[in-house]
């Protein structure tokens, strides 16, 4: 069993986990630390108001706390938000392109002004080298694709053009074919 304590939408939440792994989020008053209970409100004046309520009440201070979703949906949102923190740190394989990483490399140029990172993947079209490069500390980068089996050098049109980072980019394939991206003078 493990417990987590978080604050979302101005309300404290205690998320307890039982021995079967079932998590139960419970809203807690941020002032009195008492469990908040659903109240009847405009959105839930009908049957099952305790599941549909958008308002929670503390019995000590009688204060009402509005939540953006029904209590049932808010509980699900709390567990989804907790899980998103875990998912954010996970490494995902892009099966849409059926590209599976084979190797990674990260080079830091001597001037430390730029970064270069490469990933070798196996994709539908065969092996693909993906090179990311750009100025350190900037969001913009170039994403270059080298596909030896179809002798292609390309880049992601939504990112920087390779010549914004490199003066010249050249790929020589095993049959002697060359693909070049070169900065225009």
OpenMM code with the backbone's topology and positions (N, CA, C; nanometers):
from openmm import Vec3, app, unit

residues = "UNK UNK UNK UNK UNK UNK UNK UNK UNK UNK UNK UNK UNK UNK UNK UNK UNK UNK UNK UNK UNK UNK UNK UNK UNK UNK UNK UNK UNK UNK UNK UNK UNK UNK UNK UNK UNK UNK UNK UNK UNK UNK UNK UNK UNK UNK UNK UNK UNK UNK UNK UNK UNK UNK UNK UNK UNK UNK UNK UNK UNK UNK UNK UNK UNK UNK UNK UNK UNK UNK UNK UNK UNK UNK UNK UNK UNK UNK UNK UNK UNK UNK UNK UNK UNK UNK UNK UNK UNK UNK UNK UNK UNK UNK UNK UNK UNK UNK UNK UNK UNK UNK UNK UNK UNK UNK UNK UNK UNK UNK UNK UNK UNK UNK UNK UNK UNK UNK UNK UNK UNK UNK UNK UNK UNK UNK UNK UNK UNK UNK UNK UNK UNK UNK UNK UNK UNK UNK UNK UNK UNK UNK UNK UNK UNK UNK UNK UNK UNK UNK UNK UNK UNK UNK UNK UNK UNK UNK UNK UNK UNK UNK UNK UNK UNK UNK UNK UNK UNK UNK UNK UNK UNK UNK UNK UNK UNK UNK UNK UNK UNK UNK UNK UNK UNK".split()
positions = [
    Vec3(0.0850, -0.1182, 0.0000),
    Vec3(0.0000, 0.0000, 0.0000),
    Vec3(0.0889, 0.1236, 0.0000),
    Vec3(0.0476, 0.2234, -0.0809),
    Vec3(0.1214, 0.3489, -0.0833),
    Vec3(0.0209, 0.4622, -0.0953),
    Vec3(0.0597, 0.5769, -0.0442),
    Vec3(-0.0265, 0.6933, -0.0487),
    Vec3(0.0461, 0.8054, -0.1213),
    Vec3(-0.0319, 0.8902, -0.1916),
    Vec3(0.0238, 1.0068, -0.2562),
    Vec3(-0.0594, 1.1267, -0.2141),
    Vec3(0.0064, 1.2417, -0.2028),
    Vec3(-0.0596, 1.3639, -0.1609),
    Vec3(-0.0282, 1.4712, -0.2637),
    Vec3(-0.1325, 1.5248, -0.3273),
    Vec3(-0.1121, 1.6254, -0.4310),
    Vec3(-0.2188, 1.7333, -0.4181),
    Vec3(-0.1967, 1.8454, -0.4863),
    Vec3(-0.2954, 1.9527, -0.4923),
    Vec3(-0.3291, 1.9775, -0.6384),
    Vec3(-0.4575, 1.9741, -0.6707),
    Vec3(-0.5063, 2.0007, -0.8064),
    Vec3(-0.6331, 2.0843, -0.7945),
    Vec3(-0.6437, 2.1878, -0.8767),
    Vec3(-0.7596, 2.2769, -0.8790),
    Vec3(-0.7884, 2.3369, -0.7404),
    Vec3(-0.6819, 2.3677, -0.6642),
    Vec3(-0.6961, 2.4319, -0.5337),
    Vec3(-0.7416, 2.3411, -0.4218),
    Vec3(-0.7498, 2.2123, -0.4478),
    Vec3(-0.7945, 2.1153, -0.3470),
    Vec3(-0.6832, 2.0142, -0.3241),
    Vec3(-0.6644, 1.9780, -0.1974),
    Vec3(-0.5677, 1.8732, -0.1648),
    Vec3(-0.6337, 1.7381, -0.1910),
    Vec3(-0.5531, 1.6433, -0.2401),
    Vec3(-0.6047, 1.5090, -0.2669),
    Vec3(-0.5150, 1.4063, -0.1994),
    Vec3(-0.5793, 1.3145, -0.1327),
    Vec3(-0.5095, 1.1988, -0.0763),
    Vec3(-0.5467, 1.0821, -0.1663),
    Vec3(-0.4459, 1.0219, -0.2269),
    Vec3(-0.4699, 0.9085, -0.3157),
    Vec3(-0.4119, 0.7858, -0.2471),
    Vec3(-0.5021, 0.7043, -0.1936),
    Vec3(-0.4575, 0.5831, -0.1244),
    Vec3(-0.4648, 0.4653, -0.2216),
    Vec3(-0.3746, 0.3713, -0.2021),
    Vec3(-0.3712, 0.2515, -0.2856),
    Vec3(-0.3873, 0.1303, -0.1958),
    Vec3(-0.4841, 0.0465, -0.2276),
    Vec3(-0.5053, -0.0717, -0.1440),
    Vec3(-0.4119, -0.1859, -0.1876),
    Vec3(-0.4219, -0.2994, -0.1220),
    Vec3(-0.3301, -0.4110, -0.1496),
    Vec3(-0.3486, -0.4693, -0.2894),
    Vec3(-0.4625, -0.4420, -0.3536),
    Vec3(-0.4867, -0.4897, -0.4901),
    Vec3(-0.4416, -0.3883, -0.5959),
    Vec3(-0.3887, -0.2744, -0.5508),
    Vec3(-0.3417, -0.1723, -0.6439),
    Vec3(-0.4481, -0.0738, -0.6875),
    Vec3(-0.5666, -0.0813, -0.6291),
    Vec3(-0.6738, 0.0105, -0.6644),
    Vec3(-0.6500, 0.1439, -0.5922),
    Vec3(-0.6448, 0.2521, -0.6718),
    Vec3(-0.6218, 0.3847, -0.6139),
    Vec3(-0.7541, 0.4558, -0.5923),
    Vec3(-0.7657, 0.5214, -0.4772),
    Vec3(-0.8869, 0.5940, -0.4424),
    Vec3(-0.8499, 0.7374, -0.4054),
    Vec3(-0.8787, 0.8338, -0.4958),
    Vec3(-0.8521, 0.9736, -0.4627),
    Vec3(-0.9629, 1.0305, -0.3728),
    Vec3(-0.9228, 1.1032, -0.2699),
    Vec3(-1.0190, 1.1634, -0.1793),
    Vec3(-0.9844, 1.3110, -0.1643),
    Vec3(-1.0828, 1.4009, -0.1892),
    Vec3(-1.0564, 1.5436, -0.1740),
    Vec3(-1.0482, 1.5825, -0.0269),
    Vec3(-0.9525, 1.6688, 0.0033),
    Vec3(-0.9277, 1.7108, 0.1421),
    Vec3(-0.9356, 1.8635, 0.1486),
    Vec3(-0.9982, 1.9159, 0.2507),
    Vec3(-1.0080, 2.0609, 0.2691),
    Vec3(-0.8670, 2.1178, 0.2852),
    Vec3(-0.8305, 2.2184, 0.2056),
    Vec3(-0.6966, 2.2746, 0.2161),
    Vec3(-0.6737, 2.3528, 0.3461),
    Vec3(-0.7829, 2.3825, 0.4178),
    Vec3(-0.7706, 2.4578, 0.5435),
    Vec3(-0.7735, 2.3643, 0.6646),
    Vec3(-0.8736, 2.2762, 0.6718),
    Vec3(-0.8951, 2.1920, 0.7891),
    Vec3(-0.8491, 2.0476, 0.7728),
    Vec3(-0.8107, 2.0093, 0.6535),
    Vec3(-0.7632, 1.8742, 0.6235),
    Vec3(-0.8682, 1.7674, 0.6531),
    Vec3(-0.9930, 1.8067, 0.6390),
    Vec3(-1.1062, 1.7169, 0.6558),
    Vec3(-1.1515, 1.6744, 0.5163),
    Vec3(-1.2017, 1.5511, 0.5022),
    Vec3(-1.2524, 1.5082, 0.3718),
    Vec3(-1.3642, 1.6012, 0.3262),
    Vec3(-1.3590, 1.6362, 0.1976),
    Vec3(-1.4655, 1.7176, 0.1386),
    Vec3(-1.5721, 1.6237, 0.0842),
    Vec3(-1.6981, 1.6653, 0.0965),
    Vec3(-1.8095, 1.5840, 0.0493),
    Vec3(-1.8830, 1.6580, -0.0622),
    Vec3(-1.9352, 1.5836, -0.1608),
    Vec3(-2.0120, 1.6480, -0.2676),
    Vec3(-2.1421, 1.7073, -0.2141),
    Vec3(-2.1811, 1.8201, -0.2721),
    Vec3(-2.3090, 1.8809, -0.2355),
    Vec3(-2.3943, 1.8911, -0.3604),
    Vec3(-2.5232, 1.9094, -0.3392),
    Vec3(-2.6140, 1.9278, -0.4516),
    Vec3(-2.5886, 2.0664, -0.5090),
    Vec3(-2.5820, 2.0766, -0.6405),
    Vec3(-2.5687, 2.2075, -0.7040),
    Vec3(-2.6532, 2.2111, -0.8303),
    Vec3(-2.6495, 2.3193, -0.9013),
    Vec3(-2.7333, 2.3367, -1.0214),
    Vec3(-2.7140, 2.2222, -1.1193),
    Vec3(-2.5896, 2.1776, -1.1355),
    Vec3(-2.5581, 2.0736, -1.2334),
    Vec3(-2.6054, 1.9348, -1.1898),
    Vec3(-2.6334, 1.9187, -1.0606),
    Vec3(-2.6584, 1.7826, -1.0140),
    Vec3(-2.7812, 1.7711, -0.9245),
    Vec3(-2.8810, 1.8523, -0.9483),
    Vec3(-2.9999, 1.8503, -0.8629),
    Vec3(-3.0835, 1.7245, -0.8811),
    Vec3(-3.0410, 1.6368, -0.9666),
    Vec3(-3.1167, 1.5144, -0.9945),
    Vec3(-3.0607, 1.3966, -0.9153),
    Vec3(-3.1103, 1.2790, -0.9535),
    Vec3(-3.0665, 1.1524, -0.8963),
    Vec3(-2.9141, 1.1385, -0.9043),
    Vec3(-2.8514, 1.0807, -0.8061),
    Vec3(-2.7068, 1.0530, -0.8032),
    Vec3(-2.6216, 1.1798, -0.7925),
    Vec3(-2.6713, 1.2826, -0.7224),
    Vec3(-2.5977, 1.4083, -0.7163),
    Vec3(-2.4558, 1.3920, -0.6609),
    Vec3(-2.4348, 1.2933, -0.5751),
    Vec3(-2.3029, 1.2758, -0.5150),
    Vec3(-2.1973, 1.2367, -0.6180),
    Vec3(-2.2371, 1.1830, -0.7349),
    Vec3(-2.1419, 1.1505, -0.8412),
    Vec3(-2.1303, 1.2622, -0.9441),
    Vec3(-2.2344, 1.3450, -0.9542),
    Vec3(-2.2400, 1.4481, -1.0576),
    Vec3(-2.2020, 1.5870, -1.0070),
    Vec3(-2.1905, 1.6026, -0.8772),
    Vec3(-2.1677, 1.7335, -0.8174),
    Vec3(-2.0379, 1.7985, -0.8658),
    Vec3(-2.0438, 1.9313, -0.8823),
    Vec3(-1.9271, 2.0122, -0.9157),
    Vec3(-1.8863, 2.0974, -0.7951),
    Vec3(-1.9467, 2.0686, -0.6807),
    Vec3(-1.9196, 2.1449, -0.5592),
    Vec3(-1.8903, 2.0484, -0.4445),
    Vec3(-1.7852, 2.0823, -0.3690),
    Vec3(-1.7475, 2.0032, -0.2523),
    Vec3(-1.7556, 2.0931, -0.1295),
    Vec3(-1.7886, 2.0333, -0.0137),
    Vec3(-1.8084, 2.1123, 0.1070),
    Vec3(-1.7289, 2.0544, 0.2233),
    Vec3(-1.6707, 2.1455, 0.3021),
    Vec3(-1.6018, 2.1070, 0.4256),
    Vec3(-1.7005, 2.1252, 0.5408),
    Vec3(-1.7160, 2.0234, 0.6230),
    Vec3(-1.8111, 2.0299, 0.7348),
    Vec3(-1.7599, 2.1159, 0.8499),
    Vec3(-1.6303, 2.1412, 0.8578),
    Vec3(-1.5778, 2.2272, 0.9652),
    Vec3(-1.6007, 2.3749, 0.9348),
    Vec3(-1.5618, 2.4173, 0.8139),
    Vec3(-1.5714, 2.5604, 0.7831),
    Vec3(-1.6932, 2.5943, 0.6979),
    Vec3(-1.7651, 2.4918, 0.6536),
    Vec3(-1.8844, 2.5076, 0.5697),
    Vec3(-1.8535, 2.5760, 0.4356),
    Vec3(-1.7248, 2.5836, 0.4029),
    Vec3(-1.6847, 2.6454, 0.2766),
    Vec3(-1.7130, 2.5494, 0.1609),
    Vec3(-1.7563, 2.6058, 0.0471),
    Vec3(-1.7829, 2.5280, -0.0721),
    Vec3(-1.6685, 2.5469, -0.1711),
    Vec3(-1.6240, 2.4381, -0.2296),
    Vec3(-1.5158, 2.4409, -0.3272),
    Vec3(-1.5704, 2.3951, -0.4617),
    Vec3(-1.5599, 2.4810, -0.5616),
    Vec3(-1.6051, 2.4469, -0.6971),
    Vec3(-1.4929, 2.3709, -0.7677),
    Vec3(-1.5312, 2.2678, -0.8421),
    Vec3(-1.4357, 2.1922, -0.9230),
    Vec3(-1.4827, 2.1964, -1.0678),
    Vec3(-1.3896, 2.1925, -1.1638),
    Vec3(-1.4273, 2.2082, -1.3041),
    Vec3(-1.4997, 2.0884, -1.3659),
    Vec3(-1.4952, 1.9751, -1.2997),
    Vec3(-1.5586, 1.8528, -1.3508),
    Vec3(-1.6484, 1.7959, -1.2421),
    Vec3(-1.7317, 1.6995, -1.2779),
    Vec3(-1.8096, 1.6313, -1.1749),
    Vec3(-1.7103, 1.5597, -1.0833),
    Vec3(-1.7520, 1.5296, -0.9632),
    Vec3(-1.6614, 1.4659, -0.8661),
    Vec3(-1.6043, 1.3353, -0.9203),
    Vec3(-1.6863, 1.2563, -0.9891),
    Vec3(-1.6368, 1.1300, -1.0446),
    Vec3(-1.5293, 1.1558, -1.1502),
    Vec3(-1.5534, 1.2541, -1.2378),
    Vec3(-1.4556, 1.2862, -1.3422),
    Vec3(-1.3306, 1.3515, -1.2832),
    Vec3(-1.3491, 1.4292, -1.1781),
    Vec3(-1.2348, 1.4940, -1.1129),
    Vec3(-1.1442, 1.3892, -1.0477),
    Vec3(-1.2025, 1.2867, -0.9879),
    Vec3(-1.1231, 1.1786, -0.9286),
    Vec3(-1.0406, 1.1090, -1.0364),
    Vec3(-1.1035, 1.0836, -1.1506),
    Vec3(-1.0310, 1.0203, -1.2616),
    Vec3(-0.9206, 1.1121, -1.3120),
    Vec3(-0.9498, 1.2436, -1.3177),
    Vec3(-0.8502, 1.3412, -1.3618),
    Vec3(-0.7290, 1.3414, -1.2673),
    Vec3(-0.7539, 1.3312, -1.1394),
    Vec3(-0.6452, 1.3291, -1.0404),
    Vec3(-0.5528, 1.2099, -1.0660),
    Vec3(-0.6087, 1.0909, -1.0864),
    Vec3(-0.5231, 0.9738, -1.1121),
    Vec3(-0.4553, 0.9850, -1.2487),
    Vec3(-0.5249, 1.0406, -1.3484),
    Vec3(-0.4630, 1.0609, -1.4800),
    Vec3(-0.3465, 1.1590, -1.4709),
    Vec3(-0.3636, 1.2638, -1.3910),
    Vec3(-0.2581, 1.3649, -1.3741),
    Vec3(-0.1357, 1.3031, -1.3056),
    Vec3(-0.1597, 1.2190, -1.2060),
    Vec3(-0.0489, 1.1490, -1.1411),
    Vec3(0.0242, 1.0590, -1.2407),
    Vec3(-0.0521, 0.9853, -1.3194),
    Vec3(0.0076, 0.8961, -1.4185),
    Vec3(0.0850, 0.9732, -1.5248),
    Vec3(0.0384, 1.0936, -1.5601),
    Vec3(0.1070, 1.1723, -1.6630),
    Vec3(0.2494, 1.2054, -1.6206),
    Vec3(0.2727, 1.2216, -1.4932),
    Vec3(0.4093, 1.2486, -1.4436),
    Vec3(0.4993, 1.1274, -1.4682),
    Vec3(0.4431, 1.0088, -1.4565),
    Vec3(0.5178, 0.8857, -1.4830),
    Vec3(0.5402, 0.8706, -1.6329),
    Vec3(0.4335, 0.8914, -1.7114),
    Vec3(0.4432, 0.8755, -1.8566),
    Vec3(0.5434, 0.9734, -1.9175),
    Vec3(0.5515, 1.0938, -1.8602),
    Vec3(0.6413, 1.1968, -1.9132),
    Vec3(0.7864, 1.1511, -1.9113),
    Vec3(0.8245, 1.0732, -1.8122),
    Vec3(0.9641, 1.0305, -1.7997),
    Vec3(0.9933, 0.8989, -1.8719),
    Vec3(0.8900, 0.8388, -1.9319),
    Vec3(0.9097, 0.7116, -2.0017),
    Vec3(0.9618, 0.7335, -2.1436),
    Vec3(1.0272, 0.6326, -2.1951),
    Vec3(1.0756, 0.6354, -2.3326),
    Vec3(0.9773, 0.5574, -2.4184),
    Vec3(0.9306, 0.6200, -2.5277),
    Vec3(0.8323, 0.5573, -2.6138),
    Vec3(0.8947, 0.5185, -2.7473),
    Vec3(0.8496, 0.4073, -2.8021),
    Vec3(0.8915, 0.3625, -2.9345),
    Vec3(0.7788, 0.3983, -3.0303),
    Vec3(0.8123, 0.4645, -3.1407),
    Vec3(0.7144, 0.5085, -3.2385),
    Vec3(0.6795, 0.3926, -3.3313),
    Vec3(0.5703, 0.3233, -3.3018),
    Vec3(0.5286, 0.2115, -3.3844),
    Vec3(0.4457, 0.2555, -3.5047),
    Vec3(0.4044, 0.3829, -3.5077),
    Vec3(0.3333, 0.4339, -3.6250),
    Vec3(0.4228, 0.4249, -3.7481),
    Vec3(0.5496, 0.4613, -3.7301),
    Vec3(0.6459, 0.4531, -3.8392),
    Vec3(0.7226, 0.3213, -3.8337),
    Vec3(0.6878, 0.2384, -3.7349),
    Vec3(0.7573, 0.1129, -3.7108),
    Vec3(0.9076, 0.1342, -3.7017),
    Vec3(0.9465, 0.2442, -3.6365),
    Vec3(1.0880, 0.2742, -3.6178),
    Vec3(1.1286, 0.2318, -3.4770),
    Vec3(1.2208, 0.1396, -3.4676),
    Vec3(1.2649, 0.0886, -3.3393),
    Vec3(1.4109, 0.1279, -3.3204),
    Vec3(1.4409, 0.2029, -3.2123),
    Vec3(1.5790, 0.2469, -3.1912),
    Vec3(1.6757, 0.1294, -3.1785),
    Vec3(1.7883, 0.1422, -3.2474),
    Vec3(1.8923, 0.0408, -3.2401),
    Vec3(2.0094, 0.0936, -3.1581),
    Vec3(2.0468, 0.2184, -3.1841),
    Vec3(2.1603, 0.2783, -3.1143),
    Vec3(2.1407, 0.4284, -3.1039),
    Vec3(2.2049, 0.4890, -3.0045),
    Vec3(2.2000, 0.6338, -2.9826),
    Vec3(2.3409, 0.6846, -2.9640),
    Vec3(2.3604, 0.8114, -2.9999),
    Vec3(2.4891, 0.8748, -2.9765),
    Vec3(2.4652, 1.0229, -2.9548),
    Vec3(2.5419, 1.0821, -2.8655),
    Vec3(2.5298, 1.2240, -2.8391),
    Vec3(2.6707, 1.2824, -2.8397),
    Vec3(2.6912, 1.3809, -2.9243),
    Vec3(2.8220, 1.4464, -2.9343),
    Vec3(2.8082, 1.5900, -2.8887),
    Vec3(2.9056, 1.6342, -2.8109),
    Vec3(2.9105, 1.7736, -2.7696),
    Vec3(3.0311, 1.8357, -2.8391),
    Vec3(3.0054, 1.9231, -2.9380),
    Vec3(3.1171, 1.9867, -3.0069),
    Vec3(3.2061, 2.0632, -2.9093),
    Vec3(3.3323, 2.0785, -2.9471),
    Vec3(3.4302, 2.1417, -2.8581),
    Vec3(3.3923, 2.2825, -2.8181),
    Vec3(3.3285, 2.3584, -2.9099),
    Vec3(3.2921, 2.4961, -2.8764),
    Vec3(3.1689, 2.5031, -2.7848),
    Vec3(3.1035, 2.3872, -2.7619),
    Vec3(2.9876, 2.3764, -2.6734),
    Vec3(2.8735, 2.4714, -2.7090),
    Vec3(2.8748, 2.5271, -2.8297),
    Vec3(2.7692, 2.6169, -2.8736),
    Vec3(2.6522, 2.5369, -2.9325),
    Vec3(2.6847, 2.4213, -2.9925),
    Vec3(2.5850, 2.3385, -3.0591),
    Vec3(2.5734, 2.2018, -2.9928),
    Vec3(2.4638, 2.1338, -3.0216),
    Vec3(2.4490, 1.9944, -2.9803),
    Vec3(2.4201, 1.9110, -3.1036),
    Vec3(2.4614, 1.7850, -3.0997),
    Vec3(2.4311, 1.6903, -3.2062),
    Vec3(2.3961, 1.5583, -3.1393),
    Vec3(2.2792, 1.5029, -3.1769),
    Vec3(2.2369, 1.3746, -3.1216),
    Vec3(2.1887, 1.2890, -3.2377),
    Vec3(2.2227, 1.1631, -3.2351),
    Vec3(2.1793, 1.0746, -3.3435),
    Vec3(2.1187, 0.9468, -3.2873),
    Vec3(2.0228, 0.8949, -3.3640),
    Vec3(1.9577, 0.7694, -3.3274),
    Vec3(1.9482, 0.6842, -3.4539),
    Vec3(1.9937, 0.5610, -3.4435),
    Vec3(1.9822, 0.4665, -3.5541),
    Vec3(1.8599, 0.3807, -3.5259),
    Vec3(1.7677, 0.3756, -3.6238),
    Vec3(1.6438, 0.3006, -3.6040),
    Vec3(1.6233, 0.2007, -3.7166),
    Vec3(1.5347, 0.1073, -3.6914),
    Vec3(1.4889, 0.0129, -3.7930),
    Vec3(1.3470, 0.0552, -3.8258),
    Vec3(1.3182, 0.0881, -3.9531),
    Vec3(1.1855, 0.1352, -3.9914),
    Vec3(1.1313, 0.0509, -4.1063),
    Vec3(1.0131, 0.0888, -4.1558),
    Vec3(0.9518, 0.0177, -4.2684),
    Vec3(1.0428, 0.0157, -4.3906),
    Vec3(1.1146, 0.1267, -4.4096),
    Vec3(1.2015, 0.1391, -4.5277),
    Vec3(1.3420, 0.0863, -4.5027),
    Vec3(1.3679, 0.0304, -4.3872),
    Vec3(1.5003, -0.0216, -4.3538),
    Vec3(1.5645, 0.0611, -4.2441),
    Vec3(1.6953, 0.0554, -4.2361),
    Vec3(1.7673, 0.1312, -4.1330),
    Vec3(1.7585, 0.2803, -4.1656),
    Vec3(1.7448, 0.3600, -4.0606),
    Vec3(1.7349, 0.5053, -4.0755),
    Vec3(1.8174, 0.5709, -3.9657),
    Vec3(1.9011, 0.6648, -4.0047),
    Vec3(1.9761, 0.7446, -3.9087),
    Vec3(1.9036, 0.8774, -3.8950),
    Vec3(1.8683, 0.9116, -3.7714),
    Vec3(1.8025, 1.0394, -3.7444),
    Vec3(1.9026, 1.1243, -3.6668),
    Vec3(1.9316, 1.2437, -3.7203),
    Vec3(2.0278, 1.3342, -3.6566),
    Vec3(1.9543, 1.4601, -3.6140),
    Vec3(1.9695, 1.4957, -3.4872),
    Vec3(1.9135, 1.6193, -3.4336),
    Vec3(2.0311, 1.7112, -3.4055),
    Vec3(2.0212, 1.8379, -3.4445),
    Vec3(2.1292, 1.9325, -3.4186),
    Vec3(2.0713, 2.0724, -3.4049),
    Vec3(2.1410, 2.1559, -3.3284),
    Vec3(2.0977, 2.2943, -3.3122),
    Vec3(2.1822, 2.3663, -3.2106),
    Vec3(2.1465, 2.4899, -3.1859),
    Vec3(2.2143, 2.5695, -3.0842),
    Vec3(2.1671, 2.5247, -2.9471),
    Vec3(2.2602, 2.5103, -2.8543),
    Vec3(2.2220, 2.4733, -2.7174),
    Vec3(2.1337, 2.5814, -2.6568),
    Vec3(2.0354, 2.5395, -2.5818),
    Vec3(1.9474, 2.6327, -2.5127),
    Vec3(1.8333, 2.6855, -2.5988),
    Vec3(1.8317, 2.6533, -2.7259),
    Vec3(1.7241, 2.6961, -2.8159),
    Vec3(1.6297, 2.5801, -2.8405),
    Vec3(1.5024, 2.6105, -2.8580),
    Vec3(1.4050, 2.5057, -2.8857),
    Vec3(1.4165, 2.4551, -3.0280),
    Vec3(1.4482, 2.5453, -3.1220),
    Vec3(1.4561, 2.5074, -3.2623),
    Vec3(1.5740, 2.4147, -3.2853),
    Vec3(1.5531, 2.3180, -3.3730),
    Vec3(1.6587, 2.2232, -3.4077),
    Vec3(1.6343, 2.1757, -3.5495),
    Vec3(1.7322, 2.1105, -3.6079),
    Vec3(1.7109, 2.0450, -3.7356),
    Vec3(1.6997, 1.8957, -3.7089),
    Vec3(1.6174, 1.8300, -3.7864),
    Vec3(1.6001, 1.6858, -3.7750),
    Vec3(1.6256, 1.6286, -3.9138),
    Vec3(1.7362, 1.5541, -3.9264),
    Vec3(1.7808, 1.5032, -4.0555),
    Vec3(1.7633, 1.3522, -4.0586),
    Vec3(1.7150, 1.3010, -4.1724),
    Vec3(1.6949, 1.1576, -4.1903),
    Vec3(1.7895, 1.1072, -4.2996),
    Vec3(1.8673, 1.0053, -4.2669),
    Vec3(1.9544, 0.9408, -4.3656),
    Vec3(1.9055, 0.7968, -4.3778),
    Vec3(1.8596, 0.7603, -4.5000),
    Vec3(1.8057, 0.6274, -4.5240),
    Vec3(1.8902, 0.5587, -4.6309),
    Vec3(1.9895, 0.4795, -4.5895),
    Vec3(2.0851, 0.4197, -4.6832),
    Vec3(2.0226, 0.3226, -4.7832),
    Vec3(1.9216, 0.2467, -4.7423),
    Vec3(1.8651, 0.1452, -4.8314),
    Vec3(1.7908, 0.2059, -4.9501),
    Vec3(1.7399, 0.3281, -4.9354),
    Vec3(1.6759, 0.3951, -5.0495),
    Vec3(1.7572, 0.5176, -5.0931),
    Vec3(1.8764, 0.5294, -5.0396),
    Vec3(1.9733, 0.6352, -5.0734),
    Vec3(1.9073, 0.7737, -5.0689),
    Vec3(1.8546, 0.8050, -4.9509),
    Vec3(1.7852, 0.9330, -4.9369),
    Vec3(1.8361, 1.0094, -4.8163),
    Vec3(1.8527, 1.1394, -4.8353),
    Vec3(1.8866, 1.2337, -4.7294),
    Vec3(1.7722, 1.3344, -4.7267),
    Vec3(1.7009, 1.3433, -4.6149),
    Vec3(1.5871, 1.4347, -4.6061),
    Vec3(1.5848, 1.4994, -4.4681),
    Vec3(1.4918, 1.5899, -4.4487),
    Vec3(1.4816, 1.6561, -4.3184),
    Vec3(1.3360, 1.6853, -4.2886),
    Vec3(1.3093, 1.7124, -4.1614),
    Vec3(1.1740, 1.7433, -4.1162),
    Vec3(1.1444, 1.8887, -4.1529),
    Vec3(1.0441, 1.9093, -4.2366),
    Vec3(1.0081, 2.0425, -4.2855),
    Vec3(0.9552, 2.1327, -4.1732),
    Vec3(0.9106, 2.0731, -4.0626),
    Vec3(0.8558, 2.1515, -3.9516),
    Vec3(0.9637, 2.2041, -3.8580),
    Vec3(1.0873, 2.1627, -3.8795),
    Vec3(1.1987, 2.2080, -3.7963),
    Vec3(1.2890, 2.2984, -3.8790),
    Vec3(1.4035, 2.3377, -3.8222),
    Vec3(1.4996, 2.4192, -3.8949),
    Vec3(1.5496, 2.3452, -4.0182),
    Vec3(1.5806, 2.4210, -4.1218),
    Vec3(1.6443, 2.3622, -4.2399),
    Vec3(1.7872, 2.3237, -4.1989),
    Vec3(1.8397, 2.2114, -4.2467),
    Vec3(1.9755, 2.1697, -4.2078),
    Vec3(2.0820, 2.2765, -4.2328),
    Vec3(2.0648, 2.3590, -4.3368),
    Vec3(2.1659, 2.4621, -4.3649),
    Vec3(2.1571, 2.5807, -4.2684),
    Vec3(2.0559, 2.5826, -4.1825),
    Vec3(2.0518, 2.6830, -4.0755),
    Vec3(2.1464, 2.6453, -3.9624),
    Vec3(2.1882, 2.5189, -3.9605),
    Vec3(2.2789, 2.4701, -3.8569),
    Vec3(2.4155, 2.4327, -3.9168),
    Vec3(2.4138, 2.3661, -4.0329),
    Vec3(2.5360, 2.3195, -4.0975),
    Vec3(2.5631, 2.3984, -4.2250),
    Vec3(2.6905, 2.4156, -4.2594),
    Vec3(2.7278, 2.4770, -4.3864),
    Vec3(2.7049, 2.3786, -4.4995),
    Vec3(2.7401, 2.2522, -4.4739),
    Vec3(2.7239, 2.1482, -4.5749),
    Vec3(2.6944, 2.0162, -4.5046),
    Vec3(2.6030, 1.9428, -4.5652),
    Vec3(2.5666, 1.8116, -4.5125),
    Vec3(2.5758, 1.7148, -4.6293),
    Vec3(2.6571, 1.6107, -4.6159),
    Vec3(2.6778, 1.5170, -4.7254),
    Vec3(2.6689, 1.3742, -4.6738),
    Vec3(2.5916, 1.2930, -4.7471),
    Vec3(2.5816, 1.1503, -4.7160),
    Vec3(2.6300, 1.0737, -4.8378),
    Vec3(2.7260, 0.9848, -4.8176),
    Vec3(2.7747, 0.8984, -4.9254),
    Vec3(2.7290, 0.7574, -4.8947),
    Vec3(2.6523, 0.6993, -4.9870),
    Vec3(2.5964, 0.5673, -4.9655),
    Vec3(2.6898, 0.4599, -5.0197),
    Vec3(2.6655, 0.3338, -4.9833),
    Vec3(2.7569, 0.2233, -5.0156),
    Vec3(2.7810, 0.2053, -5.1655),
    Vec3(2.6856, 0.2463, -5.2488),
    Vec3(2.7071, 0.2327, -5.3938),
    Vec3(2.7759, 0.3555, -5.4545),
    Vec3(2.8177, 0.4487, -5.3704),
    Vec3(2.8884, 0.5684, -5.4185),
    Vec3(2.7964, 0.6869, -5.4411),
    Vec3(2.6660, 0.6660, -5.4359),
    Vec3(2.5696, 0.7756, -5.4522),
    Vec3(2.5874, 0.8749, -5.3384),
    Vec3(2.5788, 1.0050, -5.3733),
    Vec3(2.5900, 1.1103, -5.2707),
    Vec3(2.4630, 1.1930, -5.2681),
    Vec3(2.4272, 1.2345, -5.1499),
    Vec3(2.3178, 1.3292, -5.1303),
    Vec3(2.3758, 1.4459, -5.0524),
    Vec3(2.3527, 1.5680, -5.1011),
    Vec3(2.4160, 1.6856, -5.0399),
    Vec3(2.3119, 1.7940, -5.0123),
    Vec3(2.3212, 1.8512, -4.8944),
    Vec3(2.2482, 1.9726, -4.8590),
    Vec3(2.3566, 2.0765, -4.8325),
    Vec3(2.3516, 2.1891, -4.9047),
    Vec3(2.4589, 2.2873, -4.8966),
    Vec3(2.3990, 2.4268, -4.8834),
    Vec3(2.4620, 2.5082, -4.7977),
    Vec3(2.4175, 2.6456, -4.7787),
    Vec3(2.4468, 2.7245, -4.9043),
    Vec3(2.3486, 2.8005, -4.9525),
    Vec3(2.3688, 2.8834, -5.0712),
    Vec3(2.4453, 3.0084, -5.0316),
    Vec3(2.5385, 3.0489, -5.1162),
    Vec3(2.6238, 3.1659, -5.0850),
    Vec3(2.5580, 3.2936, -5.1252),
] * unit.nanometer
topology = app.Topology()
chain = topology.addChain("A")
for resn in residues:
    res = topology.addResidue(resn, chain)
    for name in ("N", "CA", "C"):
        topology.addAtom(name, app.Element.getBySymbol(name[0]), res)
